[in-house]
Amino acid sequence: LVLHTNARLGDEGKAAFMRAASSAIAQALSKPESFVAVCVHDGAAMLFGGSDAPAAVGCVYSLGSICQENNAALTAAISDLLAEYEVRPERIYINFFDVPRENCGWSGRTF
């Protein structure tokens, strides 16, 4: 997950959010958490619908497991986590990408 938000999570809040998001991703996509990466950019300059009220945009990249059911479950989980920072669900976009194995590098090679 790469997530940008104009909400300020704070150092402790950001760490807690990333741990919870990592667990939610592993669960929703049925992946080992050891393969989950989370990157959060908070306090970003952002408009959503012409307003600078709290908002977020994110991208999830996965080797498989991208489908309506999993995407919906993960969107709900991330929305619940962001609610703690006053980001309303209707001000969140999350895009999902199913990456071919040959297009993903890890550990000095591709999958």
C-alpha positions in Angstrom: 0.0 0.0 0.0 1.2 3.5 -0.9 -1.1 6.0 0.8 -1.1 9.8 0.6 -3.2 11.8 3.0 -3.5 15.4 4.0 -4.4 14.2 7.5 -1.5 14.4 10.1 -1.1 11.0 11.7 1.7 11.9 14.1 4.8 9.7 14.6 3.1 7.2 16.9 -0.2 7.3 15.0 1.6 6.7 11.7 3.4 3.7 13.1 0.2 2.2 14.5 -1.7 2.9 11.3 1.0 1.2 9.2 1.0 -1.9 11.5 -2.8 -2.2 11.4 -2.8 -1.6 7.6 -0.2 -4.3 7.1 -2.2 -6.8 9.0 -5.4 -5.8 7.2 -3.7 -6.2 3.8 -2.4 -9.6 4.7 -5.8 -10.7 5.9 -7.8 -9.3 3.0 -5.5 -10.6 0.3 -4.6 -13.9 2.0 -0.9 -13.0 1.8 1.8 -13.6 4.3 2.4 -10.4 6.1 6.2 -10.9 5.5 5.5 -9.9 1.9 3.4 -6.8 2.7 4.9 -3.3 2.4 3.1 -0.1 3.6 4.3 3.4 2.8 2.3 6.4 4.2 2.8 10.0 3.3 0.8 12.1 5.7 0.4 15.9 5.8 0.4 15.9 2.0 -0.9 18.9 -0.1 -4.1 17.5 -1.4 -7.5 18.5 -2.7 -10.4 16.0 -3.1 -13.5 17.3 -4.8 -12.1 20.8 -4.6 -11.8 20.7 -0.8 -8.8 20.4 1.5 -10.8 18.6 4.1 -9.2 15.3 5.3 -8.8 12.9 2.3 -6.6 10.0 1.1 -5.6 8.4 -2.1 -3.8 5.0 -2.2 -2.6 2.3 -4.5 -2.4 -1.4 -3.7 -0.1 -3.6 -5.8 -0.4 -7.4 -5.5 0.7 -10.5 -7.3 -2.8 -12.0 -7.6 -5.6 -11.7 -5.1 -7.0 -8.6 -6.7 -10.7 -9.1 -7.1 -14.0 -7.4 -6.1 -14.4 -9.3 -2.8 -10.8 -8.7 -1.6 -10.7 -5.1 -2.8 -14.0 -4.3 -1.1 -12.8 -5.9 2.2 -9.5 -4.0 2.1 -11.2 -0.7 1.2 -13.5 -1.1 4.2 -10.6 -1.9 6.5 -8.4 1.0 5.4 -11.4 3.4 5.6 -12.1 2.2 9.2 -8.4 2.9 10.1 -8.4 6.3 8.5 -11.7 7.3 10.3 -9.6 7.7 13.4 -7.9 10.7 11.7 -11.2 12.2 10.5 -10.9 11.0 6.9 -14.4 10.1 5.8 -14.9 7.1 3.6 -16.3 9.1 0.8 -13.0 11.1 0.6 -10.8 8.0 0.0 -9.8 6.5 -3.3 -7.9 3.3 -3.4 -6.7 1.8 -6.7 -5.9 -1.9 -7.0 -3.3 -3.3 -9.4 -2.7 -7.0 -10.2 1.0 -7.0 -11.1 2.4 -9.8 -13.3 5.1 -11.8 -11.5 7.7 -10.8 -14.0 7.0 -7.1 -13.4 7.8 -7.3 -9.6 11.3 -7.3 -8.3 12.3 -8.6 -4.9 15.5 -9.9 -3.3 17.6 -9.1 -6.3 15.3 -10.9 -8.8 11.8 -10.9 -10.1 9.1 -13.3 -8.9 
